[in-house]
């Protein structure tokens, strides 16, 4: 007894191949968007690290040396502009400076605001 099956196999293979090709086209179309989102996230993370590093350097510096500044940093072919804006707050009894540190990069900007106080110790 032989099983009588006519055709069908070629049609099944072509249908499966067509579905596979359509799936690959959709997946390939998503790659550029994924790469762009990954690049933007990486740039923002780098900007955060640069700003936090700058703020820590300011906190460790003598109070009088904390002034407005601007510098350019290049990380992996991406330019970052790091700006520091210092505003003295004279209304307080303790000398305090408000600091805004900002990183500007191709896909946006990231900033952090903090305060630094001058503490005088009496011996």
C-alpha positions in Angstrom: 0.0 0.0 0.0 1.3 3.3 -1.1 0.2 6.6 0.2 -1.0 8.7 -2.6 0.0 12.3 -2.0 0.1 14.6 -5.0 2.0 17.9 -5.0 1.7 20.0 -1.9 5.3 19.8 -0.8 6.5 22.5 -3.2 3.6 24.8 -2.2 4.4 24.2 1.6 8.1 25.0 1.1 7.3 28.2 -0.9 4.8 29.4 1.7 7.3 28.7 4.6 10.0 30.5 2.6 7.8 33.5 2.0 6.9 33.8 5.7 10.6 33.5 6.6 11.5 36.3 4.1 8.8 38.6 5.4 9.9 38.0 9.0 13.5 38.8 8.2 12.5 42.0 6.3 10.6 43.2 9.4 13.4 42.3 11.8 16.0 44.0 9.5 13.8 47.2 9.4 13.9 47.4 13.2 17.7 47.5 13.4 18.3 51.1 12.4 15.8 52.3 15.0 17.3 50.1 17.7 20.8 51.3 16.9 19.7 55.0 17.0 18.0 54.5 20.4 21.1 52.7 21.7 23.4 55.5 20.6 21.2 58.1 22.2 21.1 56.2 25.5 24.9 55.8 25.4 25.4 59.5 24.8 23.1 60.4 27.7 24.9 58.0 30.0 28.3 59.4 29.0 27.0 63.0 29.6 25.8 61.9 33.1 29.2 60.5 33.9 31.0 63.6 32.7 28.7 66.0 34.7 29.0 63.9 37.8 32.7 63.8 37.5 32.8 67.6 37.1 30.6 68.1 40.1 32.8 65.8 42.2 35.9 67.8 41.1 34.1 71.0 42.1 33.2 69.6 45.5 36.8 68.7 46.1 38.2 72.1 45.0 38.8 75.1 47.3 35.7 77.2 47.6 37.2 80.3 46.1 38.3 78.4 42.9 34.7 77.4 42.0 33.9 79.7 39.1 32.0 79.6 35.8 33.8 77.4 33.2 33.3 75.7 29.9 35.2 72.9 28.3 34.9 70.5 25.4 35.4 66.8 25.7 35.4 64.2 22.9 34.4 60.6 23.8 34.3 58.0 21.0 33.9 60.6 18.2 31.1 62.5 20.1 31.7 66.0 21.2 30.4 67.1 24.7 30.4 70.6 25.9 30.6 70.8 29.7 29.4 74.1 31.2 29.5 75.1 34.8 27.5 78.1 36.0 28.1 79.4 39.5 25.7 81.7 41.4 26.7 83.0 44.8 23.9 83.0 47.4 24.7 85.9 49.7 21.4 85.8 51.6 22.6 82.9 53.8 24.9 83.3 56.9 27.2 80.5 55.5 28.8 81.3 52.2 27.1 79.1 49.6 27.4 78.8 45.9 24.7 77.3 43.6 26.2 75.3 40.8 24.6 74.1 37.6 26.7 71.8 35.6 25.4 70.8 32.1 26.6 68.6 29.3 25.4 69.4 25.8 25.7 66.6 23.2 24.3 65.9 19.7 21.1 64.2 20.8 20.3 66.5 23.8 21.6 67.8 27.1 21.8 66.7 30.7 22.3 68.9 33.7 22.7 68.7 37.5 22.2 71.4 40.1 23.9 71.4 43.5 25.2 73.7 46.2 28.7 74.0 47.8 29.2 75.6 51.1 32.3 77.2 52.7 32.7 75.9 56.2 35.0 77.7 58.5 36.3 75.7 61.4 37.3 77.3 64.6 40.3 75.9 66.5 
